[in-house]
């Protein structure tokens, strides 16, 4: 016959209570102030290394020169991510541990804050012996006092009150500890938003002329300086057309710029000096203005040889050049042209009489030099150069950062938390109505966060007014 036998299970190698104890010790260390200091020091060391070692994303020219001179050293530094220190696995790990530390500290503060918010009869203490109360006093009361009168007057002063005349506890601004949590949460959000902004940041410059369509192509951004690509994420995903560019100059003073553009949905937007175009967590900020004339070159028979729009950076008196039909054209630009005392000059910054002073050469030999007004022309060596249009172009500074909304939310929470803590600080009182030397007295003890002397004055004033009101009744 089969006999019922108990099947014994092997005991675990490590008892459960030891595992729990080990986990608790790890959590305690990860949330400790010592670990916070260690992480801050290590992150500071990473940033110092980033200042000393040329970084690929920031100092490309110096980095490549250093790589040529010391290929083995640079290869060694590349292996450990020291030339990309801000996005290296070591730095990212340190940031993750830092956020874990903040999260644990914040989580551990929740029960403490909750216990301070909750009020119970256990907080009703003898005002004469209660510990932690810096203010103590007693106030004589008139006879035949209604026990609820004092408590109701406290409630009118925005105190939450428990108990009765024999012993009571009152607290004003009971939710003030929540502001402490908001401030800690704001610190977490500011760091998180800052990190997301740094690691998703794209910076570039692009020059667009009136009528030009831009669809976010990376190759269309300026090469000098090269665009800063994000460590993670994408470049701006945009599509818009520059509809018009209108510089605003009044009495020889530049007052602004008005750039109108249409997005992919046909919606109109306007860009000014202090009003960027914002889309896809990106901002297109106006930085510079230039002219982009359409020049057409014709031969002696009147046939068009070549024509194109050229973005010329000449508005501020700098010379610029372009090539067309095998010729090199060097030009100066005058917004309000006049020829005075044998010199080309501009009477004002207003675009009243825009004129190009153009020199043309081939193979290093100068062929001609003359002035070309708006929609004018010049002739040289059997050729004719015509200006058909003279629109403007603008240079945009483009930046994309995905963490800005989190960053702003963090600053907002910090502001709310600080104002809440400083203006609506917590006050607590314990008291009782009892007889002293044959006189009925209100015996109280009080304390407050911050401003202790002001709080004592507030308590004294409040209780004196309270006694007066009771006496009047």
C-alpha positions as CSV (number, residue, x, y, z in Angstrom):
1,X,0.0,0.0,0.0
2,X,1.0,3.6,-0.7
3,X,1.5,5.7,2.3
4,X,0.9,9.4,2.4
5,X,4.2,11.1,2.8
6,X,4.9,14.8,3.1
7,X,7.2,16.0,0.4
8,X,9.8,18.3,1.9
9,X,10.9,21.3,-0.1
10,X,14.5,22.4,0.0
11,X,15.1,25.5,2.0
12,X,16.2,28.6,0.0
13,X,19.9,29.3,0.0
14,X,19.3,32.8,1.3
15,X,16.5,33.3,3.8
16,X,13.8,35.8,2.8
17,X,14.4,38.0,5.8
18,X,18.0,38.4,4.8
19,X,17.0,39.4,1.2
20,X,14.5,41.9,2.5
21,X,17.2,43.3,4.9
22,X,19.6,43.6,2.0
23,X,17.1,45.4,-0.2
24,X,16.3,47.8,2.6
25,X,19.9,48.6,3.1
26,X,20.4,49.3,-0.6
27,X,17.3,51.6,-0.7
28,X,18.6,53.3,2.4
29,X,22.0,54.0,0.9
30,X,20.5,55.0,-2.5
31,X,18.3,57.6,-0.8
32,X,21.0,58.8,1.6
33,X,22.6,62.3,1.6
34,X,26.0,60.7,1.3
35,X,25.1,59.0,-2.0
36,X,23.7,62.4,-3.2
37,X,27.0,64.1,-2.5
38,X,28.9,61.3,-4.2
39,X,26.8,61.6,-7.3
40,X,27.1,65.4,-7.4
41,X,30.9,65.1,-7.1
42,X,31.1,62.5,-9.9
43,X,28.9,64.5,-12.2
44,X,31.1,67.6,-11.5
45,X,34.1,65.5,-12.4
46,X,32.5,64.5,-15.7
47,X,31.9,68.2,-16.5
48,X,35.5,69.1,-15.6
49,X,36.7,66.4,-18.0
50,X,34.4,67.7,-20.7
51,X,36.0,71.1,-20.3
52,X,39.5,69.7,-20.5
53,X,39.1,67.0,-23.2
54,X,38.0,68.4,-26.6
55,X,34.4,67.1,-27.3
56,X,33.4,65.9,-30.8
57,X,30.1,67.7,-30.7
58,X,31.5,71.1,-29.5
59,X,35.1,71.5,-30.7
60,X,35.2,69.5,-33.9
61,X,38.2,71.3,-35.4
62,X,40.4,71.0,-32.3
63,X,39.2,67.3,-31.9
64,X,40.2,66.3,-35.5
65,X,43.6,68.1,-35.2
66,X,44.2,66.3,-31.9
67,X,43.2,63.0,-33.5
68,X,45.8,63.5,-36.2
69,X,48.6,64.3,-33.8
70,X,47.8,61.6,-31.2
71,X,45.6,58.9,-32.8
72,X,46.3,56.3,-30.1
73,X,45.4,58.6,-27.2
74,X,42.3,59.8,-28.9
75,X,41.3,56.3,-29.7
76,X,41.7,55.3,-26.0
77,X,39.6,58.3,-24.9
78,X,37.0,57.5,-27.6
79,X,36.8,53.9,-26.2
80,X,35.8,55.1,-22.8
81,X,33.5,57.8,-24.2
82,X,35.6,60.7,-22.8
83,X,35.4,62.7,-26.1
84,X,31.6,62.5,-25.9
85,X,31.4,62.9,-22.1
86,X,28.0,64.6,-21.9
87,X,26.3,61.7,-23.7
88,X,28.6,58.8,-22.6
89,X,27.1,55.8,-20.9
90,X,28.9,56.7,-17.6
91,X,27.4,60.2,-17.5
92,X,23.9,58.9,-18.4
93,X,24.2,56.2,-15.7
94,X,25.2,58.9,-13.1
95,X,22.2,61.0,-14.1
96,X,19.8,58.0,-13.8
97,X,21.2,57.2,-10.4
98,X,20.8,60.9,-9.4
99,X,17.1,60.9,-10.5
100,X,16.6,57.6,-8.6
101,X,18.1,59.2,-5.5
102,X,15.8,62.2,-5.9
103,X,12.8,59.9,-6.5
104,X,13.5,57.8,-3.4
105,X,14.0,60.9,-1.2
106,X,10.7,62.4,-2.5
107,X,8.9,59.1,-1.9
108,X,10.2,58.8,1.6
109,X,9.0,62.3,2.4
110,X,5.4,61.5,1.5
111,X,4.5,59.6,4.8
112,X,6.2,62.4,6.8
113,X,4.2,65.1,5.0
114,X,1.0,63.1,5.3
115,X,1.5,62.6,9.0
116,X,2.0,66.4,9.5
117,X,-1.2,67.1,7.5
118,X,-3.4,64.7,9.4
119,X,-4.7,66.0,12.7
120,X,-6.0,63.9,15.5
121,X,-6.9,64.2,19.2
122,X,-3.5,62.8,20.0
123,X,-2.1,66.3,19.3
124,X,-4.2,67.8,22.1
125,X,-1.7,68.4,24.9
126,X,-1.4,70.3,28.1
127,X,-0.4,73.8,27.1
128,X,1.6,74.2,30.3
129,X,3.8,71.2,29.7
130,X,3.6,70.6,25.9
131,X,7.1,70.3,24.4
132,X,8.2,72.1,21.2
133,X,5.9,75.1,21.8
134,X,8.0,78.3,22.1
135,X,5.1,80.7,23.0
136,X,3.1,80.3,26.2
137,X,0.7,82.6,27.8
138,X,-2.7,82.9,29.7
139,X,-5.5,85.4,29.3
140,X,-8.2,86.1,31.9
141,X,-11.7,85.5,30.6
142,X,-15.0,87.0,31.8
143,X,-17.4,84.8,33.8
144,X,-20.3,82.8,32.3
145,X,-18.2,82.1,29.2
146,X,-19.7,79.8,26.6
147,X,-17.1,77.0,25.9
148,X,-17.7,77.2,22.2
149,X,-17.1,80.9,21.9
150,X,-13.3,80.7,22.0
151,X,-13.1,77.8,19.6
152,X,-15.5,79.5,17.1
153,X,-13.3,82.7,17.2
154,X,-10.3,80.5,16.4
155,X,-12.1,79.0,13.5
156,X,-12.9,82.5,12.2
157,X,-9.2,83.2,12.2
158,X,-8.8,80.2,9.8
159,X,-7.7,77.6,12.4
160,X,-8.8,74.0,12.1
161,X,-9.7,73.1,15.7
162,X,-10.1,69.7,17.5
163,X,-11.3,69.3,21.1
164,X,-13.3,71.4,23.5
165,X,-12.7,74.0,26.2
166,X,-11.0,71.4,28.5
167,X,-8.3,70.9,25.9
168,X,-8.0,71.7,22.2
169,X,-5.6,71.7,19.3
170,X,-5.6,74.2,16.4
171,X,-3.6,74.5,13.2
172,X,-3.6,77.3,10.6
173,X,-2.4,76.6,7.0
174,X,-2.5,72.9,7.7
175,X,-1.5,72.0,4.1
176,X,1.7,74.0,4.2
177,X,3.9,70.8,4.2
178,X,2.5,70.1,0.7
179,X,4.5,73.1,-0.5
180,X,7.7,71.3,0.6
181,X,6.8,68.4,-1.7
182,X,6.0,70.8,-4.5
183,X,9.4,72.4,-4.1
184,X,11.2,69.0,-4.2
185,X,9.1,67.9,-7.2
186,X,10.0,71.2,-9.0
187,X,13.7,70.5,-8.5
188,X,13.1,67.1,-10.0
189,X,11.2,68.5,-13.0
190,X,13.8,71.3,-13.6
191,X,16.6,68.7,-13.7
192,X,14.6,66.4,-15.9
193,X,13.6,69.2,-18.3
194,X,17.1,70.5,-18.4
195,X,18.5,67.0,-19.2
196,X,15.9,66.3,-21.9
197,X,16.6,69.7,-23.4
198,X,20.4,69.1,-23.5
199,X,20.1,65.6,-25.0
200,X,17.5,66.5,-27.6
201,X,18.9,69.9,-28.5
202,X,19.3,70.9,-32.1
203,X,21.0,74.2,-33.1
204,X,21.5,75.4,-36.6
205,X,21.3,78.4,-39.0
206,X,19.4,78.6,-42.2
207,X,19.0,81.3,-44.8
208,X,15.7,81.6,-46.7
209,X,14.6,84.1,-49.4
210,X,11.2,85.4,-50.1
211,X,9.2,82.8,-51.9
212,X,11.4,79.9,-50.8
213,X,10.0,76.6,-49.5
214,X,11.7,74.9,-46.6
215,X,10.8,71.3,-45.5
216,X,13.3,70.7,-42.8
217,X,16.1,69.2,-44.9
218,X,19.3,68.9,-42.9
219,X,21.5,69.6,-45.9
220,X,20.0,73.1,-46.3
221,X,21.3,74.3,-43.0
222,X,24.4,76.4,-43.1
223,X,27.7,74.5,-42.9
224,X,29.4,77.4,-41.0
225,X,28.7,76.9,-38.2
226,X,27.7,73.3,-38.6
227,X,24.3,72.3,-37.1
228,X,24.5,70.7,-33.6
229,X,22.6,67.4,-33.9
230,X,20.7,66.0,-31.0
231,X,22.2,63.1,-29.0
232,X,18.7,61.6,-29.2
233,X,15.6,62.6,-31.0
234,X,15.1,64.2,-34.4
235,X,15.8,67.5,-36.1
236,X,12.9,70.0,-36.5
237,X,10.1,68.6,-38.6
238,X,8.8,71.7,-40.4
239,X,7.4,72.8,-43.7
240,X,6.7,76.4,-44.6
241,X,7.1,79.0,-47.3
242,X,8.5,82.5,-46.9
243,X,5.7,84.7,-48.3
244,X,7.2,88.2,-47.7
245,X,10.0,90.0,-46.0
246,X,9.6,93.6,-45.0
247,X,12.4,95.5,-43.2
248,X,11.1,98.3,-41.1
249,X,13.3,101.5,-41.0
250,X,12.1,104.8,-39.7
251,X,14.2,108.0,-39.9
252,X,17.5,106.1,-40.4
253,X,16.7,103.7,-37.5
254,X,16.0,100.0,-37.9
255,X,12.8,99.4,-35.9
256,X,12.0,95.9,-36.8
257,X,11.5,93.2,-39.4
258,X,8.2,91.6,-40.6
259,X,8.6,88.1,-42.1
260,X,5.4,86.4,-43.1
261,X,5.3,82.7,-43.8
262,X,2.7,80.1,-44.6
263,X,2.9,76.6,-42.9
264,X,2.0,73.3,-44.6
265,X,-1.7,73.8,-43.6
266,X,-1.8,77.3,-45.2
267,X,-1.8,79.1,-41.8
268,X,-0.1,82.4,-41.8
269,X,2.6,83.2,-39.2
270,X,4.6,86.4,-38.6
271,X,8.2,86.6,-37.4
272,X,9.7,89.7,-35.9
273,X,12.8,90.6,-33.9
274,X,11.3,89.3,-30.7
275,X,8.6,87.1,-32.0
276,X,10.0,83.7,-33.3
277,X,8.1,81.1,-35.3
278,X,7.5,78.2,-32.9
279,X,6.5,74.7,-34.1
280,X,7.5,71.1,-33.2
281,X,9.3,72.2,-30.0
282,X,11.4,74.3,-32.3
283,X,11.9,78.1,-32.6
284,X,13.0,80.0,-35.7
285,X,14.5,83.2,-34.5
286,X,15.3,86.1,-36.9
287,X,19.0,86.9,-36.9
288,X,20.1,88.7,-40.1
289,X,18.8,90.3,-43.2
290,X,20.2,90.3,-46.8
291,X,19.2,90.8,-50.4
292,X,18.6,88.0,-52.9
293,X,18.5,89.6,-56.4
294,X,17.7,87.7,-59.5
295,X,20.5,88.3,-62.0
296,X,20.2,87.2,-65.7
297,X,23.3,87.1,-68.0
298,X,22.7,87.6,-71.7
299,X,25.1,87.4,-74.6
300,X,25.6,89.9,-77.5
301,X,22.6,88.3,-79.4
302,X,20.3,88.8,-76.4
303,X,20.1,85.2,-75.5
304,X,20.0,84.2,-71.9
305,X,23.3,82.5,-70.8
306,X,22.4,81.9,-67.2
307,X,20.3,83.3,-64.4
308,X,19.8,82.7,-60.7
309,X,18.9,84.2,-57.4
310,X,21.9,85.0,-55.2
311,X,21.8,85.5,-51.5
312,X,24.2,88.4,-50.9
313,X,25.2,89.5,-47.4
314,X,25.8,93.2,-48.3
315,X,23.2,95.1,-46.3
316,X,25.7,96.3,-43.6
317,X,28.3,97.5,-46.1
318,X,30.2,94.3,-46.5
319,X,31.3,93.2,-50.0
320,X,30.0,89.9,-51.4
321,X,30.6,88.1,-54.6
322,X,28.9,85.5,-56.9
323,X,29.8,83.6,-60.1
324,X,27.6,83.6,-63.2
325,X,28.4,82.5,-66.8
326,X,32.1,82.1,-66.0
327,X,32.4,85.6,-64.6
328,X,33.2,86.7,-61.0
329,X,31.0,89.6,-59.8
330,X,32.0,91.5,-56.7
331,X,29.4,93.9,-55.3
332,X,28.7,96.5,-52.7
333,X,25.2,97.5,-51.8
334,X,23.8,100.9,-50.7
335,X,20.3,101.2,-49.4
336,X,19.8,104.9,-50.2
337,X,22.5,105.6,-52.8
338,X,24.2,108.8,-53.6
339,X,27.6,109.7,-55.1
340,X,29.2,112.4,-52.9
341,X,32.7,113.9,-52.9
342,X,33.8,111.3,-55.4
343,X,32.6,108.4,-53.2
344,X,29.8,105.9,-53.2
345,X,27.7,106.3,-50.1
346,X,24.3,105.8,-48.6
347,X,22.2,108.8,-47.2
348,X,20.2,106.6,-44.8
349,X,19.4,103.0,-43.9
350,X,16.0,103.3,-45.5
351,X,15.6,101.4,-48.8
352,X,14.7,104.5,-50.8
353,X,17.2,104.1,-53.6
354,X,18.9,100.6,-53.5
355,X,21.9,100.4,-55.8
356,X,24.6,97.8,-56.3
357,X,28.1,98.9,-57.2
358,X,29.3,96.0,-59.3
359,X,32.7,94.9,-60.6
360,X,33.2,92.0,-63.0
361,X,36.3,90.0,-63.8
362,X,37.4,86.9,-65.5
363,X,40.6,85.0,-65.0
364,X,41.8,87.7,-62.5
365,X,41.3,90.5,-65.1
366,X,38.9,93.3,-64.3
367,X,36.5,93.9,-67.2
368,X,34.1,96.6,-65.9
369,X,32.7,98.4,-62.9
370,X,29.5,100.3,-62.7
371,X,26.3,100.9,-60.6
372,X,23.1,98.8,-61.0
373,X,20.0,100.3,-59.6
374,X,17.0,98.2,-58.7
375,X,15.8,96.4,-61.9
376,X,18.8,98.0,-63.7
377,X,21.6,96.4,-65.9
378,X,25.2,96.7,-66.9
379,X,27.1,95.9,-70.1
380,X,30.6,94.5,-70.4
381,X,32.7,92.6,-73.0
382,X,29.6,92.0,-75.3
383,X,27.5,90.7,-72.4
384,X,24.6,92.2,-70.5
385,X,23.8,91.6,-66.8
386,X,20.2,92.4,-65.9
387,X,18.6,92.5,-62.4
388,X,15.0,91.3,-62.7
389,X,14.0,91.2,-59.0
390,X,15.4,92.2,-55.7
391,X,13.7,90.3,-52.9
392,X,15.2,89.9,-49.4
393,X,16.5,86.9,-47.5
394,X,16.7,86.2,-43.8
395,X,18.9,84.1,-41.6
396,X,17.1,82.1,-38.9
397,X,18.7,80.8,-35.7
398,X,16.9,77.4,-35.2
399,X,16.8,75.7,-31.9
400,X,14.9,72.6,-30.9
401,X,14.6,71.4,-27.2
402,X,11.9,68.9,-26.1
403,X,12.3,69.5,-22.3
404,X,11.4,73.2,-22.1
405,X,7.7,72.6,-21.1
406,X,8.9,70.3,-18.3
407,X,11.5,72.9,-17.3
408,X,9.0,75.7,-17.2
409,X,6.5,73.5,-15.2
410,X,9.3,72.9,-12.7
411,X,10.0,76.7,-12.3
412,X,6.3,77.3,-11.9
413,X,6.0,74.7,-9.2
414,X,9.1,76.1,-7.4
415,X,7.6,79.6,-7.4
416,X,4.2,78.3,-6.0
417,X,6.1,76.2,-3.4
418,X,8.2,79.1,-2.2
419,X,5.3,81.6,-2.1
420,X,3.2,79.0,-0.3
421,X,5.9,78.2,2.3
422,X,6.8,81.8,3.1
423,X,3.4,83.5,3.0
424,X,1.2,80.7,4.3
425,X,3.4,79.2,6.9
426,X,2.0,76.8,9.5
427,X,0.9,77.9,13.0
428,X,-0.1,75.5,15.7
429,X,-1.7,76.1,19.1
430,X,-2.8,73.9,22.1
431,X,-4.9,75.4,24.8
432,X,-7.5,74.9,27.5
433,X,-9.9,77.0,29.6
434,X,-9.0,76.5,33.2
435,X,-9.2,78.3,36.5
436,X,-6.0,80.0,37.8
437,X,-5.9,81.7,41.2
438,X,-9.7,81.9,41.2
439,X,-9.9,83.4,37.7
440,X,-11.1,81.7,34.6
441,X,-8.2,81.9,32.1
442,X,-7.5,80.9,28.5
443,X,-4.1,79.0,28.7
444,X,-2.4,78.5,25.4
445,X,0.9,77.4,23.9
446,X,1.9,78.2,20.3
447,X,4.5,77.6,17.6
448,X,5.1,78.4,14.0
449,X,7.4,77.8,11.0
450,X,9.8,80.7,10.4
451,X,9.2,84.2,11.7
452,X,8.9,83.1,15.3
453,X,8.8,86.7,16.7
454,X,6.2,87.7,14.2
455,X,4.1,84.6,15.1
456,X,4.3,85.5,18.8
457,X,3.1,89.0,18.0
458,X,0.3,87.5,15.9
459,X,-0.7,85.1,18.7
460,X,-0.7,87.9,21.3
461,X,-2.8,90.2,19.1
462,X,-5.2,87.4,18.2
463,X,-5.8,86.3,21.8
464,X,-6.1,89.8,23.1
465,X,-8.7,90.6,20.4
466,X,-10.4,87.4,21.2
467,X,-10.7,88.2,24.9
468,X,-12.0,91.7,24.1
469,X,-14.7,90.2,21.8
470,X,-15.7,87.7,24.5
471,X,-15.8,90.5,27.0
472,X,-18.0,92.6,24.7
473,X,-20.5,89.8,24.4
